[in-house]
Amino acid sequence: MPRTDVPRPAEPTRIGVTGHRVLPAAVLPPVREGMRKLLSGAGTEALTSLAAGADQLFADIALDEGVPVTAVIPGMDYEAHLGDESDRASYRRLLGACRRRVDLPAEPTHEEAYYAAGQWIVDHADRLVAVWDGRPARGHGGTGDVVAYARRTGVPVTVLWQPGVRRA
């Protein structure tokens, strides 16, 4: 007969990230602190697209905290559109350290591929971290769109930003 007094291990807490690619220096201290707090629990898994900026920062902190990372790769020629060579080198380094990689199907446009990756992360997360200035997305699939999707679908969102700071 199975024992019922033995606690079952908790399911992992999956925390996804969305955020801006360029982060003003003034937001970095509170963003790093907030990410560390959210990723400090046992049984946590990080979900990220490894884009420059918030995604790569999130992955770095997760790995520093010993949290397994799942890379969600948009269905496009993603690495070529990540920014400069430094951003691409960080992407390759982080991708090599990820426990799991999810390659999404090709999308007709880059914007649709970014949004599909954001939706996948929200759909598979227990919580979304948004490194976000609160302003609308500058293009389809941007941070504001992913936050709106999470809120529509009932996924809790934690916004990390320094009040009063605007991005360029």
VOBA-1610 file (N, C-alpha, C; in pm, whole numbers, padded with zeros to 5 digits, always signed):
BEGIN
Met+00085-00117+00000Met+00000+00000+00000Met+00090+00124+00000Pro+00064+00225-00089Pro+00149+00344-00095Pro+00134+00429+00030Arg+00244+00488+00069Arg+00244+00577+00186Arg+00189+00713+00143Thr+00102+00766+00224Thr+00044+00897+00193Thr+00104+01007+00279Asp+00187+00971+00377Asp+00245+01073+00464Asp+00379+01126+00415Val+00428+01075+00302Val+00555+01120+00245Val+00526+01233+00148Pro+00585+01352+00173Pro+00556+01463+00082Pro+00611+01434-00057Arg+00534+01474-00157Arg+00577+01460-00295Arg+00667+01578-00330Pro+00766+01555-00415Pro+00849+01668-00456Pro+00765+01769-00533Ala+00792+01894-00508Ala+00719+02000-00576Ala+00757+02003-00724Glu+00661+02040-00805Glu+00688+02060-00948Glu+00782+02180-00962Pro+00866+02179-01063Pro+00953+02295-01080Pro+00872+02422-01108Thr+00923+02532-01061Thr+00863+02661-01091Thr+00932+02712-01216Arg+00856+02728-01322Arg+00911+02775-01448Arg+00891+02926-01457Ile+01002+02999-01469Ile+00998+03144-01478Ile+01050+03184-01615Gly+00964+03249-01691Gly+01004+03298-01823Gly+01042+03444-01816Val+01110+03491-01919Val+01152+03630-01924Val+01117+03692-02059Thr+01084+03819-02052Thr+01073+03904-02170Thr+01133+04037-02130Gly+01187+04108-02225Gly+01245+04237-02187Gly+01315+04304-02302His+01354+04427-02274His+01418+04509-02374His+01560+04460-02403Arg+01604+04486-02525Arg+01739+04446-02566Arg+01844+04544-02517Val+01809+04669-02507Val+01903+04771-02458Val+01850+04820-02324Leu+01932+04802-02220Leu+01891+04838-02085Leu+01975+04954-02035Pro+01912+05064-01994Pro+01988+05175-01937Pro+02061+05129-01811Ala+02179+05183-01788Ala+02261+05145-01672Ala+02185+05162-01541Ala+02097+05262-01534Ala+02025+05290-01410Ala+01929+05178-01370Val+01887+05095-01465Val+01793+04988-01429Val+01865+04859-01390Leu+01993+04848-01422Leu+02061+04720-01400Leu+02065+04675-01255Pro+02099+04760-01157Pro+02101+04709-01018Pro+01967+04653-00971Pro+01853+04725-00987Pro+01728+04665-00939Pro+01684+04544-01022Val+01717+04543-01151Val+01681+04429-01234Val+01760+04305-01190Arg+01890+04319-01172Arg+01970+04204-01127Arg+01922+04152-00992Glu+01897+04244-00898Glu+01851+04203-00766Glu+01717+04130-00775Gly+01624+04183-00853Gly+01494+04119-00868Gly+01504+03982-00931Met+01588+03970-01033Met+01606+03839-01097Met+01665+03738-01000Arg+01765+03779-00924Arg+01827+03687-00827Arg+01724+03637-00725Lys+01642+03728-00676Lys+01539+03688-00579Lys+01443+03587-00639Leu+01397+03613-00761Leu+01301+03524-00824Leu+01361+03388-00858Leu+01490+03385-00888Leu+01554+03260-00930Leu+01620+03184-00816Ser+01606+03231-00693Ser+01678+03171-00581Ser+01613+03046-00524Gly+01490+03017-00558Gly+01422+02902-00500Gly+01465+02770-00561Ala+01463+02666-00480Ala+01494+02532-00530Ala+01385+02488-00626Gly+01421+02411-00724Gly+01323+02358-00818Gly+01278+02458-00922Thr+01359+02559-00949Thr+01322+02661-01046Thr+01385+02629-01181Glu+01315+02663-01289Glu+01365+02649-01425Glu+01345+02783-01494Ala+01443+02827-01573Ala+01436+02955-01645Ala+01407+02929-01792Leu+01316+03008-01849Leu+01280+02999-01991Leu+01316+03132-02057Thr+01396+03129-02163Thr+01443+03251-02227Thr+01476+03227-02374Ser+01462+03332-02453Ser+01501+03326-02594Ser+01647+03363-02616Leu+01717+03404-02510Leu+01859+03438-02517Leu+01890+03558-02606Ala+01793+03646-02624Ala+01819+03769-02699Ala+01913+03857-02617Ala+01979+03950-02684Ala+02065+04046-02614Ala+01981+04122-02512Gly+02044+04173-02409Gly+01975+04252-02309Gly+01916+04167-02198Ala+01787+04186-02172Ala+01721+04122-02058Ala+01730+03970-02062Asp+01711+03909-02178Asp+01712+03763-02188Asp+01848+03705-02151Gln+01954+03763-02204Gln+02088+03711-02174Gln+02125+03737-02028Leu+02086+03852-01974Leu+02111+03881-01833Leu+02040+03778-01745Phe+01915+03748-01776Phe+01836+03650-01702Phe+01903+03512-01706Ala+01947+03471-01825Ala+02013+03341-01839Ala+02143+03337-01759Asp+02222+03443-01765Asp+02347+03448-01689Asp+02321+03434-01539Ile+02223+03506-01489Ile+02192+03501-01345Ile+02139+03363-01308Ala+02052+03308-01392Ala+02000+03173-01364Ala+02114+03072-01355Leu+02204+03076-01450Leu+02316+02982-01448Leu+02405+03004-01327Asp+02428+03131-01289Asp+02507+03160-01169Asp+02441+03104-01044Glu+02307+03101-01043Glu+02231+03050-00928Glu+02212+02899-00934Gly+02263+02834-01039Gly+02247+02690-01053Gly+02111+02649-01105Val+02039+02742-01167Val+01905+02716-01219Val+01917+02667-01364Pro+01855+02554-01397Pro+01860+02508-01536Pro+01785+02606-01628Val+01839+02621-01748Val+01785+02716-01846Val+01738+02640-01969Thr+01619+02676-02015Thr+01567+02627-02142Thr+01572+02741-02241Ala+01640+02719-02354Ala+01648+02819-02461Ala+01532+02796-02557Val+01456+02902-02583Val+01343+02897-02676Val+01384+02978-02798Ile+01412+02908-02908Ile+01470+02972-03026Ile+01360+03003-03128Pro+01341+03133-03157Pro+01240+03172-03257Pro+01266+03106-03393Gly+01158+03080-03465Gly+01166+03015-03596Gly+01205+03112-03706Met+01334+03142-03713Met+01390+03234-03812Met+01541+03218-03811Asp+01612+03298-03889Asp+01758+03298-03885Asp+01801+03383-03764Tyr+01774+03330-03647Tyr+01778+03405-03522Tyr+01916+03462-03489Glu+02017+03379-03491Glu+02150+03425-03449Glu+02197+03544-03533Ala+02166+03546-03660Ala+02209+03655-03748Ala+02146+03789-03710His+02036+03785-03636His+01964+03908-03600His+01977+03946-03454Leu+02075+03891-03386Leu+02089+03916-03243Leu+02163+04044-03208Gly+02221+04111-03301Gly+02297+04232-03271Gly+02439+04219-03322Asp+02533+04269-03244Asp+02674+04266-03287Asp+02738+04131-03251Glu+02866+04119-03285Glu+02936+03992-03262Glu+02942+03957-03113Ser+02952+04058-03028Ser+02954+04033-02883Ser+02823+03968-02837Asp+02710+04020-02887Asp+02580+03962-02853Asp+02569+03819-02903Arg+02617+03794-03024Arg+02611+03658-03080Arg+02702+03563-03004Ala+02819+03611-02962Ala+02910+03526-02883Ala+02847+03491-02748Ser+02783+03588-02684Ser+02712+03561-02558Ser+02601+03460-02579Tyr+02528+03476-02689Tyr+02420+03382-02723Tyr+02476+03240-02735Arg+02584+03224-02810Arg+02641+03090-02829Arg+02691+03032-02697Arg+02755+03115-02615Arg+02804+03069-02484Arg+02688+03022-02397Leu+02583+03104-02390Leu+02468+03070-02306Leu+02394+02948-02361Leu+02378+02942-02492Leu+02309+02829-02553Leu+02380+02698-02520Gly+02513+02701-02520Gly+02590+02583-02485Gly+02573+02540-02340Ala+02533+02633-02254Ala+02515+02602-02111Ala+02370+02564-02077Cys+02280+02576-02173Cys+02139+02546-02146Cys+02117+02396-02132Arg+02026+02362-02043Arg+01991+02221-02024Arg+01907+02169-02140Arg+01823+02259-02195Arg+01730+02216-02300Arg+01718+02327-02403Arg+01690+02288-02526Arg+01670+02383-02636Arg+01540+02347-02707Val+01456+02448-02728Val+01331+02430-02801Val+01339+02515-02926Asp+01339+02452-03043Asp+01341+02524-03171Asp+01199+02534-03223Leu+01152+02656-03237Leu+01014+02678-03282Leu+01006+02673-03434Pro+00887+02642-03487Pro+00870+02637-03633Pro+00891+02776-03695Ala+00929+02774-03821Ala+00950+02899-03894Ala+00822+02981-03900Glu+00839+03112-03893Glu+00728+03207-03904Glu+00750+03294-04026Pro+00644+03355-04080Pro+00658+03435-04203Pro+00745+03561-04186Thr+00748+03621-04066Thr+00829+03741-04044Thr+00905+03728-03913His+01009+03811-03899His+01086+03810-03774His+00998+03850-03656Glu+00913+03949-03676Glu+00825+03994-03567Glu+00734+03882-03521Glu+00679+03806-03615Glu+00592+03694-03578Glu+00672+03585-03507Ala+00796+03565-03547Ala+00881+03465-03481Ala+00911+03507-03338Tyr+00942+03635-03316Tyr+00967+03684-03180Tyr+00842+03669-03094Tyr+00727+03705-03149Tyr+00603+03696-03072Tyr+00568+03550-03041Ala+00590+03460-03137Ala+00563+03317-03113Ala+00652+03264-03000Ala+00777+03309-02997Ala+00867+03267-02888Ala+00817+03321-02754Gly+00775+03447-02753Gly+00720+03505-02631Gly+00596+03431-02584Gln+00509+03396-02677Gln+00389+03320-02641Gln+00425+03182-02587Trp+00522+03114-02650Trp+00562+02982-02603Trp+00612+02993-02459Ile+00693+03092-02432Ile+00747+03110-02297Ile+00633+03132-02198Val+00540+03221-02230Val+00426+03247-02142Val+00344+03120-02122Asp+00317+03048-02230Asp+00234+02926-02223Asp+00298+02816-02139His+00429+02820-02120His+00499+02716-02045His+00554+02765-01912Ala+00522+02888-01874Ala+00576+02947-01751Ala+00468+02955-01643Asp+00515+02950-01519Asp+00428+02974-01404Asp+00426+03122-01369Arg+00527+03193-01414Arg+00542+03337-01388Arg+00627+03395-01500Leu+00599+03521-01535Leu+00679+03592-01635Leu+00748+03710-01569Val+00877+03722-01593Val+00954+03839-01551Val+00964+03930-01672Ala+00924+04055-01655Ala+00929+04151-01764Ala+01024+04265-01727Val+01133+04276-01799Val+01225+04389-01782Val+01173+04492-01882Trp+01086+04579-01830Trp+00998+04656-01917Trp+00972+04794-01859Asp+00979+04893-01946Asp+00955+05031-01905Asp+00807+05068-01900Gly+00719+04974-01930Gly+00576+04997-01923Gly+00515+05059-02048Arg+00596+05086-02146Arg+00547+05149-02268Arg+00508+05044-02371Pro+00423+05081-02468Pro+00383+04985-02572Pro+00504+04932-02650Ala+00487+04814-02706Ala+00591+04753-02789Ala+00619+04843-02909Arg+00745+04848-02949Arg+00784+04929-03065Arg+00761+04856-03196Gly+00735+04730-03188Gly+00706+04648-03306Gly+00631+04525-03260His+00560+04462-03351His+00482+04342-03316His+00574+04239-03251Gly+00532+04185-03138Gly+00607+04082-03069Gly+00703+04135-02965Gly+00703+04267-02943Gly+00791+04326-02844Gly+00746+04297-02702Thr+00821+04349-02607Thr+00798+04322-02465Thr+00655+04356-02423Gly+00606+04472-02463Gly+00470+04510-02426Gly+00366+04412-02475Asp+00385+04357-02594Asp+00291+04258-02648Asp+00295+04128-02569Val+00414+04085-02530Val+00428+03961-02454Val+00367+03977-02314Val+00389+04093-02253Val+00328+04120-02121Val+00176+04119-02133Ala+00122+04183-02236Ala-00023+04185-02256Ala-00077+04044-02274Tyr-00006+03961-02350Tyr-00048+03822-02370Tyr-00049+03747-02236Ala+00055+03764-02157Ala+00061+03696-02027Ala-00055+03738-01939Arg-00083+03865-01937Arg-00193+03914-01853Arg-00327+03862-01902Arg-00345+03855-02035Arg-00472+03801-02090Arg-00490+03654-02055Thr-00380+03581-02048Thr-00390+03437-02023Thr-00378+03400-01875Gly-00362+03500-01789Gly-00361+03476-01645Gly-00227+03436-01587Val-00119+03452-01661Val+00014+03422-01607Val+00062+03545-01529Pro+00098+03527-01403Pro+00145+03642-01323Pro+00270+03704-01384Val+00275+03837-01381Val+00387+03911-01437Val+00454+03993-01327Thr+00585+03980-01317Thr+00665+04064-01227Thr+00744+04159-01315Val+00716+04289-01303Val+00788+04389-01382Val+00908+04437-01302Leu+01025+04433-01365Leu+01147+04483-01304Leu+01194+04604-01385Trp+01198+04718-01319Trp+01242+04841-01385Trp+01268+04945-01278Gln+01345+05044-01309Gln+01370+05157-01218Gln+01270+05266-01254Pro+01180+05303-01161Pro+01080+05405-01191Pro+01146+05535-01240Gly+01084+05594-01340Gly+01131+05721-01394Gly+01237+05710-01502Val+01293+05590-01521Val+01397+05572-01624Val+01331+05534-01755Arg+01371+05602-01861Arg+01320+05570-01995Arg+01433+05509-02076Arg+01397+05419-02161Arg+01500+05361-02250Arg+01515+05450-02373Ala+01629+05436-02439Ala+01657+05520-02557Ala+01568+05483-02673
//
